[in-house]
Amino acid sequence: MVPLLIVLLLALLLFGAGFALKILWWVAIIVIVLWLLGFLVRSGGGRWYRW
């Protein structure tokens, strides 16, 4: 019974970590896209953010 609980807990932990890492990947992609847009807009003239 105890090994089964350990395996289920490990599976739940890995599923949670995978979900969190997937969210972190999406956040990283959004930040990179915003940075690239800001770089393109700034090279065009105006500056629309203060980083």
N, CA, C and O atoms as a MOPAC input file, in Angstrom:
PM7 MOZYME 1SCF
protein

 N      0.82700 1    -1.20300 1     0.00000 1
 C      0.00000 1     0.00000 1     0.00000 1
 C      0.86600 1     1.26000 1     0.00000 1
 O      0.56900 1     2.21300 1    -0.72000 1
 N      1.92200 1     1.27300 1     0.79300 1
 C      2.78600 1     2.45500 1     0.87000 1
 C      3.49800 1     2.72000 1    -0.45200 1
 O      3.55000 1     3.87400 1    -0.87500 1
 N      4.06000 1     1.68700 1    -1.14000 1
 C      4.69300 1     1.98100 1    -2.44200 1
 C      3.70400 1     2.54400 1    -3.46000 1
 O      4.06400 1     3.39500 1    -4.27300 1
 N      2.47200 1     2.07300 1    -3.41700 1
 C      1.45500 1     2.60300 1    -4.33200 1
 C      1.19800 1     4.08000 1    -4.05400 1
 O      1.07400 1     4.87400 1    -4.98700 1
 N      1.11800 1     4.44900 1    -2.79100 1
 C      0.92000 1     5.85600 1    -2.43900 1
 C      2.11600 1     6.70500 1    -2.86100 1
 O      1.94900 1     7.83800 1    -3.31200 1
 N      3.32000 1     6.15500 1    -2.71500 1
 C      4.52100 1     6.89600 1    -3.11400 1
 C      4.53000 1     7.11400 1    -4.62200 1
 O      4.86500 1     8.20200 1    -5.09000 1
 N      4.16400 1     6.08400 1    -5.38800 1
 C      4.13400 1     6.21100 1    -6.84700 1
 C      3.07100 1     7.21600 1    -7.27200 1
 O      3.31500 1     8.03600 1    -8.15700 1
 N      1.89600 1     7.16000 1    -6.65400 1
 C      0.83600 1     8.11200 1    -6.99900 1
 C      1.24600 1     9.54300 1    -6.64300 1
 O      0.97800 1    10.47500 1    -7.40200 1
 N      1.89100 1     9.71200 1    -5.49600 1
 C      2.34900 1    11.04100 1    -5.09500 1
 C      3.41500 1    11.55900 1    -6.05300 1
 O      3.40600 1    12.73600 1    -6.41300 1
 N      4.32900 1    10.69000 1    -6.46800 1
 C      5.36900 1    11.08900 1    -7.41800 1
 C      4.76500 1    11.46400 1    -8.77000 1
 O      5.17900 1    12.44500 1    -9.38700 1
 N      3.78200 1    10.67900 1    -9.23100 1
 C      3.12500 1    11.00000 1   -10.50000 1
 C      2.41400 1    12.34800 1   -10.41900 1
 O      2.47700 1    13.14300 1   -11.35600 1
 N      1.73700 1    12.60400 1    -9.30100 1
 C      1.04600 1    13.88400 1    -9.12000 1
 C      2.04000 1    15.03600 1    -9.08900 1
 O      1.78900 1    16.09200 1    -9.66800 1
 N      3.16600 1    14.83500 1    -8.41300 1
 C      4.19400 1    15.86900 1    -8.33100 1
 C      4.77600 1    16.17400 1    -9.70800 1
 O      4.95200 1    17.33600 1   -10.07300 1
 N      5.07400 1    15.11800 1   -10.47200 1
 C      5.63900 1    15.32300 1   -11.81500 1
 C      4.62400 1    15.98200 1   -12.74700 1
 O      4.99400 1    16.81000 1   -13.57900 1
 N      3.34900 1    15.62000 1   -12.61500 1
 C      2.31600 1    16.25400 1   -13.43200 1
 C      2.21900 1    17.73900 1   -13.10000 1
 O      2.11200 1    18.57200 1   -14.00100 1
 N      2.25600 1    18.07000 1   -11.82500 1
 C      2.20400 1    19.47400 1   -11.40100 1
 C      3.41100 1    20.24900 1   -11.89000 1
 O      3.27600 1    21.38700 1   -12.33900 1
 N      4.59900 1    19.64200 1   -11.80900 1
 C      5.81500 1    20.31700 1   -12.27300 1
 C      5.76000 1    20.52400 1   -13.78700 1
 O      6.16200 1    21.57300 1   -14.28900 1
 N      5.26400 1    19.53000 1   -14.50200 1
 C      5.15500 1    19.66700 1   -15.95800 1
 C      4.19500 1    20.78600 1   -16.34100 1
 O      4.45500 1    21.53900 1   -17.28000 1
 N      3.09400 1    20.89400 1   -15.61900 1
 C      2.11900 1    21.95900 1   -15.88300 1
 C      2.73400 1    23.32100 1   -15.58800 1
 O      2.56900 1    24.26400 1   -16.36200 1
 N      3.45000 1    23.42100 1   -14.45900 1
 C      4.08400 1    24.68800 1   -14.10500 1
 C      5.14800 1    25.05700 1   -15.13000 1
 O      5.25900 1    26.22000 1   -15.51900 1
 N      5.92900 1    24.07800 1   -15.56900 1
 C      6.96900 1    24.36800 1   -16.56200 1
 C      6.35400 1    24.77500 1   -17.89400 1
 O      6.90300 1    25.62200 1   -18.59800 1
 N      5.21100 1    24.17400 1   -18.24400 1
 C      4.54700 1    24.57200 1   -19.48800 1
 C      4.09500 1    26.02600 1   -19.39100 1
 O      4.23400 1    26.78000 1   -20.35400 1
 N      3.55700 1    26.42600 1   -18.24400 1
 C      3.15100 1    27.82100 1   -18.06100 1
 C      4.37300 1    28.74300 1   -18.14600 1
 O      4.30600 1    29.81700 1   -18.74200 1
 N      5.48900 1    28.31300 1   -17.54400 1
 C      6.70500 1    29.13000 1   -17.59800 1
 C      7.20400 1    29.27100 1   -19.03400 1
 O      7.70300 1    30.33000 1   -19.41200 1
 N      7.07300 1    28.20800 1   -19.84000 1
 C      7.46500 1    28.31300 1   -21.25200 1
 C      6.61500 1    29.34800 1   -21.97000 1
 O      7.13900 1    30.15300 1   -22.73900 1
 N      5.29900 1    29.33700 1   -21.72600 1
 C      4.41800 1    30.31100 1   -22.38000 1
 C      4.74500 1    31.73400 1   -21.94100 1
 O      4.72300 1    32.65800 1   -22.75400 1
 N      5.05100 1    31.91300 1   -20.63700 1
 C      5.42600 1    33.23700 1   -20.14600 1
 C      6.70800 1    33.70300 1   -20.82000 1
 O      6.82100 1    34.86600 1   -21.20900 1
 N      7.68400 1    32.79100 1   -20.96200 1
 C      8.94500 1    33.14700 1   -21.61000 1
 C      8.72100 1    33.52900 1   -23.07300 1
 O      9.32600 1    34.48200 1   -23.56400 1
 N      7.86500 1    32.80200 1   -23.76200 1
 C      7.58300 1    33.11400 1   -25.17100 1
 C      6.91800 1    34.48600 1   -25.29100 1
 O      7.26000 1    35.26400 1   -26.18100 1
 N      5.97000 1    34.78500 1   -24.39900 1
 C      5.29500 1    36.08500 1   -24.43900 1
 C      6.28500 1    37.21500 1   -24.18800 1
 O      6.23900 1    38.24700 1   -24.85800 1
 N      7.19200 1    37.01700 1   -23.21000 1
 C      8.18700 1    38.05600 1   -22.91700 1
 C      9.10700 1    38.27800 1   -24.10000 1
 O      9.43200 1    39.42000 1   -24.42400 1
 N      9.53400 1    37.20100 1   -24.75300 1
 C     10.43000 1    37.33900 1   -25.91800 1
 C      9.72000 1    38.07100 1   -27.05200 1
 O     10.31700 1    38.92100 1   -27.71300 1
 N      8.44500 1    37.74400 1   -27.28200 1
 C      7.70000 1    38.41200 1   -28.35300 1
 C      7.55300 1    39.91000 1   -28.04800 1
 O      7.73000 1    40.74800 1   -28.93200 1
 N      7.22500 1    40.24000 1   -26.77900 1
 C      7.11200 1    41.64700 1   -26.41800 1
 C      8.44700 1    42.37200 1   -26.56500 1
 O      8.48600 1    43.52400 1   -26.99900 1
 N      9.53800 1    41.70100 1   -26.20700 1
 C     10.85900 1    42.32000 1   -26.33100 1
 C     11.19200 1    42.58300 1   -27.79800 1
 O     11.71200 1    43.64200 1   -28.14900 1
 N     10.87900 1    41.59100 1   -28.65900 1
 C     11.15300 1    41.77400 1   -30.08800 1
 C     10.28800 1    42.88600 1   -30.67700 1
 O     10.76700 1    43.68800 1   -31.48000 1
 N      9.01800 1    42.93400 1   -30.28200 1
 C      8.15000 1    44.01500 1   -30.76300 1
 C      8.67000 1    45.37400 1   -30.30400 1
 O      8.68200 1    46.33400 1   -31.07500 1
 N      9.09500 1    45.45100 1   -29.06300 1
 C      9.65100 1    46.70300 1   -28.56500 1
 C     10.91500 1    47.09600 1   -29.29900 1
 O     11.13400 1    48.27600 1   -29.57300 1
 N     11.75600 1    46.11200 1   -29.62200 1
 C     12.97400 1    46.40500 1   -30.36300 1
 C     12.64600 1    46.93600 1   -31.76000 1
 O     13.26700 1    47.88900 1   -32.23000 1
 N     11.65900 1    46.30900 1   -32.42100 1
 C     11.28300 1    46.75100 1   -33.76900 1
 C     10.64000 1    48.13200 1   -33.73600 1
 O     10.91500 1    48.96600 1   -34.59800 1
 N      9.78500 1    48.37800 1   -32.74300 1
 C      9.12600 1    49.68200 1   -32.64900 1
 C     10.15500 1    50.75900 1   -32.31800 1
 O     10.09300 1    51.86300 1   -32.85900 1
 N     11.09900 1    50.44400 1   -31.43400 1
 C     12.10500 1    51.43700 1   -31.05500 1
 C     13.01600 1    51.76000 1   -32.24400 1
 O     13.41200 1    52.91000 1   -32.43200 1
 N     13.34700 1    50.73400 1   -33.04700 1
 C     14.19400 1    51.00300 1   -34.20900 1
 C     13.44800 1    51.83200 1   -35.24700 1
 O     14.06600 1    52.49000 1   -36.08300 1
 N     12.09900 1    51.79900 1   -35.19300 1
 C     11.30900 1    52.59600 1   -36.10600 1
 C     11.17400 1    54.04000 1   -35.67800 1
 O     10.70300 1    54.86900 1   -36.45700 1
 N     11.57200 1    54.36000 1   -34.47400 1
 C     11.48700 1    55.75700 1   -34.05300 1
 C     11.04300 1    55.90100 1   -32.61600 1
 O     11.85100 1    56.21900 1   -31.74300 1
 N      9.76000 1    55.67100 1   -32.35800 1
 C      9.22300 1    55.90100 1   -31.02300 1
 C      9.65700 1    54.85400 1   -30.01300 1
 O     10.09700 1    53.76200 1   -30.37300 1
 N      9.52400 1    55.20600 1   -28.74300 1
 C      9.84300 1    54.26600 1   -27.68000 1
 C      8.62600 1    54.16300 1   -26.79300 1
 O      8.22800 1    55.14300 1   -26.16300 1
 N      8.01400 1    52.95500 1   -26.73600 1
 C      6.72400 1    52.80300 1   -26.07500 1
 C      6.82700 1    52.08900 1   -24.73300 1
 O      5.80300 1    51.82100 1   -24.10400 1
 N      8.02000 1    51.78000 1   -24.28600 1
 C      8.17200 1    51.17700 1   -22.96800 1
 C      9.42300 1    51.69000 1   -22.30100 1
 O     10.28200 1    52.27500 1   -22.96100 1
 N      9.54300 1    51.48200 1   -20.99600 1
 C     10.70900 1    51.99100 1   -20.26300 1
 C     11.41800 1    50.84800 1   -19.57100 1
 O     11.36700 1    50.74400 1   -18.34600 1
 N     12.09500 1    49.96900 1   -20.34600 1
 C     12.85000 1    48.86800 1   -19.78300 1
 C     14.29300 1    49.25100 1   -19.71100 1
 O     15.12100 1    48.45900 1   -19.26200 1

